[in-house]
């Protein structure tokens, strides 16, 4: 796997955990987790820098261009 795919998979897992927290009644924690994901996506959009992709690239490498 490459960094970009791992980052997308991790984002899906975190959002799934957030949904589970909402359904179990832990709405405050679900909102906090969702807010964190939104903040990181905004940083990525504004600064064109994603900390998780940066870290994963060091360990797993980047995806090859098709």
MMTF fields as JSON, N, C-alpha, C and O atoms, coordinates in Angstrom:
{
  "mmtfVersion": "1.0.0",
  "mmtfProducer": "UNKNOWN",
  "numBonds": 263,
  "numAtoms": 264,
  "numGroups": 66,
  "numChains": 1,
  "numModels": 1,
  "chainsPerModel": [1],
  "groupsPerChain": [66],
  "chainIdList": ["A"],
  "bondAtomList": [4, 2, 8, 6, 12, 10, 16, 14, 20, 18, 24, 22, 28, 26, 32, 30, 36, 34, 40, 38, 44, 42, 48, 46, 52, 50, 56, 54, 60, 58, 64, 62, 68, 66, 72, 70, 76, 74, 80, 78, 84, 82, 88, 86, 92, 90, 96, 94, 100, 98, 104, 102, 108, 106, 112, 110, 116, 114, 120, 118, 124, 122, 128, 126, 132, 130, 136, 134, 140, 138, 144, 142, 148, 146, 152, 150, 156, 154, 160, 158, 164, 162, 168, 166, 172, 170, 176, 174, 180, 178, 184, 182, 188, 186, 192, 190, 196, 194, 200, 198, 204, 202, 208, 206, 212, 210, 216, 214, 220, 218, 224, 222, 228, 226, 232, 230, 236, 234, 240, 238, 244, 242, 248, 246, 252, 250, 256, 254, 260, 258],
  "bondOrderList": [1, 1, 1, 1, 1, 1, 1, 1, 1, 1, 1, 1, 1, 1, 1, 1, 1, 1, 1, 1, 1, 1, 1, 1, 1, 1, 1, 1, 1, 1, 1, 1, 1, 1, 1, 1, 1, 1, 1, 1, 1, 1, 1, 1, 1, 1, 1, 1, 1, 1, 1, 1, 1, 1, 1, 1, 1, 1, 1, 1, 1, 1, 1, 1, 1],
  "groupList": [{"groupName": "UNK", "atomNameList": ["N", "CA", "C", "O"], "elementList": ["N", "C", "C", "O"], "formalChargeList": [0, 0, 0, 0], "bondAtomList": [1, 0, 2, 1, 3, 2], "bondOrderList": [1, 1, 2], "singleLetterCode": "X", "chemCompType": "L-PEPTIDE LINKING"}],
  "groupTypeList": [0, 0, 0, 0, 0, 0, 0, 0, 0, 0, 0, 0, 0, 0, 0, 0, 0, 0, 0, 0, 0, 0, 0, 0, 0, 0, 0, 0, 0, 0, 0, 0, 0, 0, 0, 0, 0, 0, 0, 0, 0, 0, 0, 0, 0, 0, 0, 0, 0, 0, 0, 0, 0, 0, 0, 0, 0, 0, 0, 0, 0, 0, 0, 0, 0, 0],
  "groupIdList": [1, 2, 3, 4, 5, 6, 7, 8, 9, 10, 11, 12, 13, 14, 15, 16, 17, 18, 19, 20, 21, 22, 23, 24, 25, 26, 27, 28, 29, 30, 31, 32, 33, 34, 35, 36, 37, 38, 39, 40, 41, 42, 43, 44, 45, 46, 47, 48, 49, 50, 51, 52, 53, 54, 55, 56, 57, 58, 59, 60, 61, 62, 63, 64, 65, 66],
  "secStructList": [7, 7, 2, 2, 2, 2, 2, 2, 2, 2, 2, 2, 2, 2, 2, 2, 2, 2, 2, 2, 2, 2, 2, 6, 6, 7, 2, 2, 2, 2, 2, 2, 2, 2, 2, 2, 2, 2, 2, 2, 2, 2, 2, 2, 2, 2, 2, 1, 7, 7, 2, 2, 2, 2, 2, 2, 2, 2, 2, 2, 7, 7, 7, 7, 7, 7],
  "xCoordList": [0.848, 0.0, 0.884, 2.048, 0.297, 1.041, 0.387, -0.713, 1.089, 0.691, -0.703, -1.487, -1.019, -2.31, -3.47, -4.498, -3.305, -4.368, -4.532, -5.653, -3.424, -3.491, -4.187, -4.985, -3.888, -4.51, -6.011, -6.771, -6.456, -7.901, -8.581, -9.69, -7.913, -8.452, -8.552, -9.552, -7.535, -7.548, -8.663, -9.331, -8.865, -9.934, -11.301, -12.165, -11.503, -12.767, -12.978, -14.097, -11.925, -12.027, -12.375, -13.23, -11.714, -11.981, -13.412, -14.078, -13.896, -15.275, -16.28, -17.355, -15.946, -16.809, -16.874, -17.947, -15.748, -15.723, -16.563, -17.28, -16.476, -17.281, -18.775, -19.552, -19.179, -20.587, -21.034, -22.147, -20.186, -20.523, -20.681, -21.592, -19.799, -19.925, -21.25, -21.892, -21.662, -22.956, -24.099, -24.983, -24.088, -25.201, -25.234, -26.298, -24.088, -24.034, -24.327, -24.356, -24.542, -24.906, -23.738, -23.923, -22.563, -21.398, -21.233, -20.211, -22.256, -22.28, -21.137, -20.609, -20.754, -19.679, -18.361, -17.628, -18.068, -16.837, -16.916, -15.921, -18.093, -18.284, -18.072, -17.427, -18.615, -18.43, -16.971, -16.462, -16.298, -14.892, -14.047, -13.186, -14.296, -13.551, -13.845, -12.935, -15.101, -15.472, -14.898, -14.465, -14.895, -14.299, -12.805, -12.278, -12.12, -10.693, -10.446, -9.531, -11.255, -11.105, -11.358, -10.616, -12.388, -12.702, -11.556, -11.182, -11.006, -9.881, -8.675, -8.03, -8.37, -7.223, -7.454, -6.515, -8.687, -8.994, -8.879, -8.409, -9.307, -9.161, -7.701, -7.321, -6.879, -5.44, -4.867, -4.071, -5.273, -4.801, -5.224, -4.436, -6.452, -6.964, -6.297, -5.979, -6.087, -5.546, -4.027, -3.509, -3.333, -1.864, -1.281, -0.071, -2.108, -1.663, -0.626, 0.37, -0.886, -0.009, -0.88, -1.699, -0.702, -1.432, -0.428, 0.38, -0.466, 0.512, 0.509, 1.57, -0.663, -0.696, -0.058, 0.651, -0.297, 0.348, 1.853, 2.619, 2.282, 3.708, 4.381, 5.456, 3.738, 4.293, 4.245, 5.235, 3.108, 2.979, 3.929, 4.396, 4.222, 5.153, 6.544, 7.255, 6.925, 8.235, 8.331, 9.406, 7.234, 7.241, 6.888, 7.498, 5.911, 5.374, 5.64, 5.448, 6.067, 6.3, 5.015, 3.919, 5.167, 4.028, 3.486, 4.182, 2.263, 1.66, 2.311, 2.626, 2.509, 3.084, 2.021, 0.849, 2.424, 1.486, 1.124, 1.975, -0.161, -0.627, -0.588, -0.943],
  "yCoordList": [-1.192, 0.0, 1.243, 1.208, 2.327, 3.575, 4.6, 4.389, 5.695, 6.684, 7.248, 7.374, 7.585, 8.209, 7.254, 7.659, 5.993, 5.01, 4.739, 4.595, 4.67, 4.451, 5.628, 5.438, 6.84, 8.029, 8.026, 8.352, 7.661, 7.602, 6.518, 6.71, 5.381, 4.293, 4.72, 4.441, 5.385, 5.868, 6.892, 6.872, 7.784, 8.774, 8.089, 8.492, 7.067, 6.326, 5.629, 5.603, 5.07, 4.39, 5.387, 5.113, 6.545, 7.561, 8.078, 8.266, 8.31, 8.77, 7.688, 8.004, 6.426, 5.329, 5.276, 5.083, 5.443, 5.475, 6.638, 6.501, 7.78, 8.94, 8.636, 9.007, 7.963, 7.588, 6.625, 6.747, 5.672, 4.715, 5.443, 5.14, 6.405, 7.183, 7.936, 8.006, 8.497, 9.182, 8.227, 8.555, 7.06, 6.129, 5.54, 5.151, 5.469, 4.932, 5.99, 5.683, 7.223, 8.272, 9.13, 10.012, 8.893, 9.702, 10.826, 10.921, 11.672, 12.69, 13.695, 14.173, 14.018, 14.987, 14.464, 15.207, 13.198, 12.617, 12.439, 12.609, 12.1, 11.973, 13.302, 13.36, 14.372, 15.71, 16.141, 16.753, 15.831, 16.181, 15.484, 16.103, 14.207, 13.439, 13.933, 14.056, 14.214, 14.722, 16.117, 16.431, 16.941, 18.275, 18.21, 19.025, 17.232, 17.051, 16.69, 17.226, 15.784, 15.389, 16.587, 16.805, 17.357, 18.538, 19.549, 20.124, 19.763, 20.687, 20.239, 21.057, 18.95, 18.443, 18.563, 18.843, 18.354, 18.504, 19.974, 20.275, 20.887, 22.31, 22.717, 23.478, 22.225, 22.508, 21.99, 22.669, 20.788, 20.184, 21.044, 21.245, 21.543, 22.335, 23.708, 24.184, 24.337, 25.699, 25.706, 26.476, 24.863, 24.853, 23.84, 23.839, 22.983, 21.897, 21.029, 20.607, 20.777, 19.945, 19.079, 19.594, 17.773, 16.847, 16.11, 15.333, 16.34, 15.707, 14.182, 13.562, 13.572, 12.109, 11.566, 10.561, 12.211, 11.767, 11.974, 11.138, 13.06, 13.337, 12.231, 11.751, 11.829, 10.77, 9.425, 8.694, 9.085, 7.794, 7.671, 6.572, 8.773, 8.738, 8.314, 7.614, 8.739, 8.365, 6.857, 6.274, 6.233, 4.808, 3.918, 2.864, 4.331, 3.467, 3.938, 3.169, 5.148, 5.68, 6.221, 6.004, 6.913, 7.52, 6.574, 5.654, 6.799, 5.995, 6.351, 7.514, 5.366, 5.639, 6.219, 5.855, 7.113, 7.739, 6.744, 6.004, 6.741, 5.821, 6.49, 5.875],
  "zCoordList": [0.0, 0.0, 0.0, 0.399, -0.455, -0.499, 0.442, 0.952, 0.651, 1.651, 1.414, 2.355, 0.18, -0.107, 0.164, 0.706, -0.211, 0.032, 1.524, 2.011, 2.245, 3.693, 4.367, 5.285, 3.916, 4.504, 4.279, 5.191, 3.071, 2.79, 3.616, 4.114, 3.756, 4.57, 6.033, 6.695, 6.531, 7.909, 8.125, 9.159, 7.155, 7.273, 7.322, 8.101, 6.505, 6.521, 7.857, 8.371, 8.422, 9.718, 10.816, 11.658, 10.809, 11.838, 11.721, 12.739, 10.506, 10.341, 10.738, 11.249, 10.512, 10.949, 12.47, 13.042, 13.115, 14.588, 15.099, 16.091, 14.426, 14.803, 14.69, 15.57, 13.61, 13.446, 14.533, 15.044, 14.893, 15.952, 17.276, 18.045, 17.551, 18.788, 18.827, 19.875, 17.701, 17.631, 17.942, 18.732, 17.332, 17.515, 18.915, 19.397, 19.57, 20.931, 21.994, 23.185, 21.57, 22.512, 22.98, 23.819, 22.467, 22.827, 21.807, 21.127, 21.714, 20.671, 20.815, 19.811, 22.036, 22.238, 21.656, 21.005, 21.892, 21.364, 19.845, 19.139, 19.357, 17.916, 17.209, 16.162, 17.784, 17.204, 17.271, 16.332, 18.365, 18.51, 17.453, 16.828, 17.258, 16.27, 14.856, 14.035, 14.577, 13.268, 13.031, 11.922, 14.055, 13.96, 13.67, 12.914, 14.277, 14.016, 12.558, 11.933, 12.011, 10.607, 9.7, 8.742, 9.988, 9.185, 9.245, 8.223, 10.426, 10.578, 9.761, 9.105, 9.796, 9.046, 7.536, 6.79, 7.081, 5.656, 5.242, 4.145, 6.117, 5.818, 5.739, 4.849, 6.651, 6.602, 5.289, 4.64, 4.903, 3.659, 2.457, 1.533, 2.469, 1.353, 1.275, 0.185, 2.412, 2.426, 2.223, 1.413, 2.947, 2.923, 1.943, 1.716, 1.36, 0.487, 1.201, 0.612, 2.481, 3.295, 4.198, 4.959, 4.113, 4.963, 5.846, 5.338, 7.157, 8.041, 7.975, 8.047, 7.84, 7.806, 6.532, 6.582, 5.394, 4.152, 4.243, 3.764, 4.841, 5.004, 5.821, 5.46, 6.927, 7.782, 7.067, 7.067, 6.458, 5.785, 4.597, 4.298, 3.916, 2.792, 3.247, 2.526, 4.437, 4.968, 5.23, 5.084, 5.609, 5.932, 4.737, 4.553, 3.924, 2.889, 1.465, 0.523, 1.291, -0.053, -0.675, -0.158, -1.769, -2.444, -3.515, -3.946, -3.936, -4.999, -6.325, -6.578, -7.156, -8.478, -9.379, -9.286, -10.243, -11.186, -12.281, -12.774, -12.655, -13.699, -15.044, -16.05]
}
